């Protein structure tokens, strides 16, 4: 704004604040929004460097404030209220297992450990290397000095034992 227009608008805004707020509240239907819009209008006018001459400062300020209020309302529509955030958080499940699930998992692990203890050592070692350590079957055969066919056989037998146990528990 020119050296003359900016002070004129700021002066008009300061002197006519109550009147502008009343008019803007009627237009927007919300006194808080009107106050926020007028505050942002003052900041915009103060920081603006426009060389135009403003003939009707009241109309100009109302238009700027109305546009700012529309921007504020758009931002508010895109964001959630505190109650909405609380409701969404309440609906989310806790990723940590509940005590019952923890106890079940420990029980399952104990049963698996006992079942594996009954397996021959080579079968147990192959099962651990393939499934817990992620070693390829070919590499397991190389490390243990056995054939790939033996690794496949022992792994199949281990799976059969585990499958039979799961069937007996009704988990399969």
GIJORA-V339909 format. One record per residue. SS is DSSP state (a for helix, b for strand, c for the rest). BURIAL is + if it has 9 or more other ideal C-beta (glycine too) atoms within 8 Angstrom, else -. D_CENTER is the distance of its C-alpha to the mean C-alpha in Angstrom with 2 decimals. Layout:
# GIJORA-V339909
SS,BURIAL,D_CENTER ; SS,BURIAL,D_CENTER
This chain:
# GIJORA-V339909
c,+,43.11 ; c,+,46.66 ; c,-,48.10 ; c,-,49.39 ; a,+,46.62 ; a,+,43.79 ; a,-,45.87 ; a,+,47.13 ; a,+,43.65 ; a,+,42.49 ; a,-,45.74 ; a,+,45.43 ; a,+,41.87 ; a,-,43.06 ; a,-,46.18 ; c,+,44.73 ; a,+,41.35 ; a,-,42.26 ; a,-,43.60 ; a,+,40.67 ; a,+,38.23 ; a,-,40.27 ; a,+,40.40 ; a,+,36.72 ; a,+,35.90 ; a,-,38.14 ; a,+,36.45 ; a,+,32.84 ; c,-,33.55 ; c,-,31.55 ; a,-,33.25 ; a,-,30.14 ; a,+,28.83 ; a,+,32.37 ; a,+,32.48 ; a,+,29.21 ; a,+,30.46 ; a,+,33.85 ; a,-,32.47 ; a,+,30.44 ; a,+,33.62 ; a,+,35.69 ; a,-,33.39 ; a,+,33.44 ; a,+,37.22 ; a,-,37.82 ; a,-,35.92 ; c,-,37.12 ; c,-,39.96 ; c,-,41.56 ; c,-,45.30 ; c,-,45.72 ; c,-,48.00 ; c,+,46.43 ; c,-,49.18 ; c,-,47.34 ; a,+,44.95 ; a,+,44.05 ; a,-,43.00 ; a,+,41.18 ; a,+,39.19 ; a,+,38.39 ; a,-,37.12 ; a,+,34.93 ; a,+,33.59 ; a,+,32.96 ; a,-,31.03 ; a,+,28.93 ; a,+,28.34 ; a,-,27.20 ; a,-,24.67 ; a,+,23.43 ; a,+,23.19 ; a,-,21.24 ; a,-,18.63 ; a,-,18.56 ; a,-,18.21 ; a,-,15.07 ; c,-,13.39 ; c,-,13.00 ; c,-,15.65 ; a,-,15.47 ; a,-,16.83 ; a,-,14.30 ; a,+,11.40 ; a,-,13.77 ; a,-,14.54 ; a,+,11.08 ; a,-,10.76 ; a,-,14.32 ; a,-,13.76 ; c,-,11.34 ; c,-,13.64 ; c,-,14.20 ; c,-,13.96 ; c,-,17.24 ; c,-,20.29 ; c,-,22.46 ; a,-,25.95 ; a,-,27.56 ; a,-,25.48 ; a,+,26.14 ; a,-,29.81 ; a,-,29.93 ; a,+,28.40 ; a,-,30.97 ; a,-,33.70 ; a,-,32.80 ; a,-,32.80 ; a,-,36.16 ; a,+,37.58 ; a,+,36.50 ; a,-,38.03 ; a,-,41.24 ; a,+,41.39 ; a,+,41.00 ; a,-,43.68 ; c,-,46.08 ; c,+,45.59 ; c,-,47.99 ; a,-,46.79 ; a,+,46.56 ; a,+,44.46 ; a,+,42.10 ; a,+,41.84 ; a,+,41.16 ; a,+,38.44 ; a,+,36.70 ; a,+,37.09 ; a,+,35.76 ; a,-,32.88 ; c,-,31.73 ; c,-,32.74 ; c,-,32.08 ; c,+,35.57 ; c,-,37.02 ; a,+,39.96 ; a,-,42.35 ; a,-,41.45 ; a,+,41.92 ; a,+,45.34 ; a,-,46.24 ; a,-,45.19 ; a,+,47.08 ; c,-,50.04 ; c,-,49.90 ; c,-,49.66 ; a,-,46.52 ; a,-,48.17 ; a,+,48.47 ; a,+,44.79 ; a,+,43.90 ; a,-,46.42 ; a,+,45.22 ; a,+,41.57 ; a,-,42.60 ; a,+,44.62 ; a,+,41.74 ; a,-,39.47 ; a,-,42.31 ; a,+,42.57 ; a,+,38.85 ; a,+,38.79 ; a,-,41.88 ; a,+,40.33 ; a,+,37.18 ; a,+,39.54 ; a,-,41.51 ; a,-,38.43 ; c,-,37.45 ; c,-,34.14 ; c,-,35.02
